[in-house]
Amino acid sequence: MKRLILIAVLLLPIHIFSQSWLTREDTYWFAGTGVDLRNATIGGTVNDASYDGTFSIGYRNVGFSILAYYETFQAIEYESMGINPGFVLRPGKRLIPAGDISLSFIRRPWKTYPSLAFNARLEYHFDRFFVYLRGENRWRTDYDFYQISVYGGICIKFGFD
């Protein structure tokens, strides 16, 4: 029995990385929305549970991805917008890890600040849409500290040949 479990554990990476291609289309546009999971459920360090949402539009070409986004969090009068160039691992598969850097601005009622963030995404793709979980490490220049957030959302794919 121990040998069977050991063989199954050793073969698990082969199964994960040998997923069949979802589609040969790995060049497409996408539009999506998401929420900060912590702020939506239990609240943050300075706020009760409330809506902190993102809207994005992007383009993906095999291993390259770029997206523009807008985030609004009215409970603390926070807005953020920026462009995220990044890379995609395993394009065309169902489970796709991706990473990007966010070159952005934070807009508060009293001032606008430049900002920088590093994102890691895990996407699960269906035929014409995908769901994602995104971890973000943002330098909050409005308060001068690093903040880690986790977002979940859905994106619709379009623009196939």
C-alpha positions, 0 to 999 in steps of 0.5 A: 500500500505504501508503494502505491501511495508513493507511486501516485505521489510521484506521478502527480506532477506528470498528471498536472503538467500533461493536461490536454490543451484547452484550445490552441487559441492563446492570443485573445483579449479579455475583460473582467471584474474581481473583488478583494476577498478579505475586504468583501468578507471580514473587512480590513485593518481600517474598515468593516466588510465592504466592496473593494472591486476591480475592473480590467481589460487586457490582451494576451499573446502566448506568454505575454500579457498586458492589462489595464485596470481600475480599482475602487474602494469607496469605504476608505475613499481609495482609487487605483489605476494602472497598467500591468505587463506580465508573463504567462506560464503554460499558455493554452492549458486549463490551469495557468500561473501568471505574474505581472508588475503593476505600474499604477497610481493611487488616487485619494481625495487629497492627492495622487500617488505613484505606486508599484505592485507585484502580482501572482495569478492562478487562472482556471480556464474554460472555453470562453472565460476564466476564473482567477485568484490573484495575490498582490504585494503593493507599495502603498505610497499614500501611507508608505507601507507594503500591503498584501491583498488577495483578489478573486474574479472572472474574465471573459475572453474575446477577439479570437480569429 
